[in-house]
Amino acid sequence: MEFLVNIRITWPEVSDDERRRAAELAASGTLVSMWRVPGRTGNWGLRHAADPTELHAVISSLPVWPWMDVTVHALSDHPVDPGPRA
C-alpha cells in the first residue's frame, strides 16, 4: 500500500540518528520520496508498507518519534492516473 504521510516535528533539530534511519528506510524501499514545506518544520513523504500496522511500526521506529505529530492518508489508484511512477 502507499501512504502520504505528513510529519510535523516539535523538536528543534533533526539528529544524525534521524538522517541515518531515513537513509535505511529509503534503502529498504519503505521511504519512496520526501518533500519539505518551505517555512515549516515538517515534511510530506510517500511511503510503502504492507498495511497501516507496518507503517506505524516504521514511523514509530524513528528516533524523533516522541516529538512527532503525524497525519497519514492511505492512497489508492485513480482511474485517470497516467501510469506508474518511475
C-alpha positions as CSV (number, residue, x, y, z in Angstrom):
1,M,0.0,0.0,0.0
2,E,1.0,3.6,-0.5
3,F,0.6,6.3,2.1
4,L,1.0,10.0,2.0
5,V,2.4,11.0,5.4
6,N,2.7,14.4,6.9
7,I,5.1,14.7,9.8
8,R,5.5,17.8,11.9
9,I,8.3,17.8,14.5
10,T,8.1,19.9,17.6
11,W,11.7,19.1,18.4
12,P,14.1,21.9,17.4
13,E,16.6,19.9,15.4
14,V,17.0,16.7,13.5
15,S,19.8,14.5,14.6
16,D,22.3,12.4,12.7
17,D,20.4,9.4,14.0
18,E,17.3,10.6,12.2
19,R,19.2,11.1,9.0
20,R,20.7,7.5,9.3
21,R,17.3,6.0,9.9
22,A,15.8,7.8,6.9
23,A,18.6,6.5,4.7
24,E,17.9,2.9,6.0
25,L,14.2,3.3,5.2
26,A,15.0,4.7,1.7
27,A,17.3,1.8,1.0
28,S,14.7,-0.7,2.1
29,G,12.1,0.9,-0.2
30,T,9.8,2.0,2.6
31,L,10.6,5.7,2.2
32,V,9.9,6.5,-1.5
33,S,10.1,10.3,-1.6
34,M,10.1,13.2,0.8
35,W,9.3,16.9,0.5
36,R,9.9,19.8,2.8
37,V,7.3,22.5,3.1
38,P,9.2,25.9,2.9
39,G,8.9,27.9,6.1
40,R,7.7,24.9,8.2
41,T,9.3,22.3,10.4
42,G,7.5,19.4,8.8
43,N,7.6,17.3,5.7
44,W,5.5,15.1,3.4
45,G,6.6,11.7,2.4
46,L,5.3,8.9,0.1
47,R,5.8,5.6,1.9
48,H,5.2,2.0,1.1
49,A,4.0,-0.5,3.7
50,A,2.1,-3.8,3.6
51,D,-0.6,-2.3,5.8
52,P,-1.3,0.5,8.4
53,T,0.2,-1.6,11.2
54,E,3.5,-2.0,9.4
55,L,3.5,1.8,8.6
56,H,3.0,2.6,12.3
57,A,5.9,0.3,13.2
58,V,8.2,2.1,10.7
59,I,7.2,5.6,11.7
60,S,7.4,4.9,15.4
61,S,10.9,3.5,14.9
62,L,12.2,7.0,14.0
63,P,14.4,8.5,16.7
64,V,12.3,11.7,17.0
65,W,9.0,9.7,17.3
66,P,8.2,11.3,20.7
67,W,8.3,14.8,19.2
68,M,6.3,14.0,16.0
69,D,2.7,14.9,15.1
70,V,1.8,12.5,12.2
71,T,-1.1,12.6,9.7
72,V,-1.5,9.6,7.4
73,H,-3.6,9.4,4.2
74,A,-3.9,5.9,2.6
75,L,-3.7,6.2,-1.1
76,S,-5.5,4.1,-3.8
77,D,-5.3,4.0,-7.6
78,H,-7.1,6.7,-9.6
79,P,-8.8,5.7,-12.9
80,V,-7.0,8.5,-14.9
81,D,-3.6,8.0,-13.4
82,P,-1.2,8.4,-16.3
83,G,0.9,5.4,-15.3
84,P,3.4,4.0,-12.8
85,R,5.9,6.4,-11.2
86,A,9.5,5.9,-12.2
